[in-house]
Structures are given as structure tokens and as C-alpha cells.
């Protein structure tokens, strides 16, 4: 009997420890969800009517490393805490996503956040333990899909977006506070809608073969945006939809979310 009780208690504490490793909280109070390594089919199938040519061909992608992704988009409060200003075109309040920022300015935020937490991290894409960075486009789609193969992570019927996303049909054409809609199956909020999200990759065609940890084109004048926004129709919120923004441009409907590399003890 004592052995059974001991095993039950040990199992309970093991489960708590695992849960704590699956969700971590940083110095800004932001929660990050652990995303496991795995493989998925990236891009659209040829028979998807809304799909653009740049979403094809559908190809196999392996994400070889686990990582942590912030459960929501970077907020105006988080930006102001790190950067000391608020560039947002829609300056409604602390819990609204920051927007109207250049790609390089988002990198400045990431660099300052790393230094704020005592981390020595290169500005470029890296997998150094503990460092913050942009997600790659493949990591973003893998996380947005969250194991699903439907047009949106909530299903193939766009009516599901009413409970999961802010978009043209329900937003009054403005952004909304984070985490007011339901999360995707992996616990991330606003992967569809609210604001477009910058990723690491430059605009470029998809490969035709299976790839591991792709990072996009070597250079371009435009970066990739994902997820759709408060001002766009449901088709633009599809998990596979690719959109683009000029590197030096600011857009009132574009923000970003963070990835944090696992630490040495993860």
C-alpha cells in the first residue's frame, strides 16, 4: 500500500514537472508553450480553391528541434517595457498587439530583450540556448496547424473563426486585446487574425523535395507575413496563406510573436 501511494505521488510530481517544462514564463510575464519536434506537410494541396501559387507545392518538412513559442503576439505593454516607446498606429492599450513596426525594429526588440535577460545572442537566426528570436516560416505554420490538416486549425468551415480569430467579419476593422478568442489545439492564441505576424524568412518559392528546418530564401526585398489580420477576409487567415511586407515599411496590421530556444536544462 505504501509503495502504491509513493508511486502515485511520484507520478503526480513528475507530471507537474513536465507541465512546468511545457509552459515557461519569462521576465515580462509572457508564457511560452513548448512546441515538440516533428514533421508535417507544409503548404497547400493543388485542389484548395483559395490557395495561391506561392503556397505550392505542398512538401514534407521536419522540425528537428523543439522550441518555445509565445502564447500570444507581442503586446504594446511588452514593447514599451523593453523599448521605452509605443509606435503602434492603433494605440488602444497595454494588452493590444504592438504594430506599425519595421522588421529591423522587431529585431531591435528581440536584441534588447535578450540583453535584458543577460543572454548573449547573435542578431541572426540562431539556436543558442535560451535566446529569443523570430520563428521561421516553417516553425510558424507547424505551430499554427498544431497537428491539424484543415484550412484553419479550428476546421474547414470558416464559421469556426468567429470563436478563434479577429478578422474582417467580426473585428470592426481594428485590432483587439490578446487572448480574447479560443486558442489553437496547442494552446496558442491569435495564430489566425488580429495582426499579421512577421517571421524570419524572406520571400521565396517553396522547395519541391522534403526538407529539414528550412529558413527560406537567402535574400529578398520582402519578408514573409503569416496569419492574416483584423482587416482581411477568412481566406487570408488560412494556415497556409503567405503574405509579404517590405523590409523597411511599417504597417498598422503587422506585428510579431517570439520564439525562445530551450535552455540547457530543457
Secondary structure, DSSP 8 states (H G I E B T S, - for coil): -HHHHHHHHHHHHHHHHHHHHHEEE-TTS-EEEEE--EEEEES--TT-TT--GGG-S-EEEEE-S-EEEESS--BHHHHHHHHS----SS---TTBB--S--HHHHHHHHHHHHHHTT----SSS---TT-EE---HHHHHHHHHTT--SSBTTBSSGGGHHHH-B-TTTS-SS--BTT-S---TTS-S-SSBSSEEEEEEES----SS-EES---BS--SEEEEES--TTS-GGGGSTT--EEEETT---TTEE---EE---TT-
